[in-house]
């Protein structure tokens, strides 16, 4: 599962800095959102999720913020490490058993 | 616990042919979803199966079909292949009632 992303926006961050990756979702009725990380040669990996009745959720080194007013999600990664280099996708629950994925952002961590 | 496995990992076909891809979910997972990933369109939902029944499908032509077996293993088939079908096909499984999907490594299909 290579990362497919020849046309992806890229965020370059210095190692140790915080990263913020943004995502706009399409359906105001979506009630559940997920952030995925896809490393080269692998399928997407679940990072963190959030339900629409929340506006913030924290995990280990990651925080997801949800702004339903403007249909916007962000993923914050604290103290970015080289192992965080990957493509990040947001996904929204677009109906029963169906998810719509964002186009993705490539995160590059600079040493 | 073994993860989601997909076979084959790489496949080359010519236009007009058909192809069948296989996905074995994590043991105990009964929901299997399929996605197509391309540089231009990103990750797009194809269909989802649970207990051998298709519960939802995306906006793909009828050339794309799938099925699920009683052991939860799933296959997807693409008939009359077109150049635009070249993509990474990803399978994801989840436990009944869970939103967390576990993805396999994908099958890279190239149509010449």
Interface residues (C-beta under 8 A of the other chain):
Chain A: X1 X2 X4 X5 X6 X7 X32 X34 X36 X41 X42 X43 X44 X45 X46 X49 X89 X91 X93 X94 X95 X96 X97 X98 X99 X100 X101 X102 X103 X104
Chain B: X4 X31 X33 X35 X37 X38 X39 X40 X42 X43 X44 X45 X48 X50 X55 X56 X58 X87 X88 X90 X92 X99 X100 X101 X102 X103 X104 X105 X106 X108
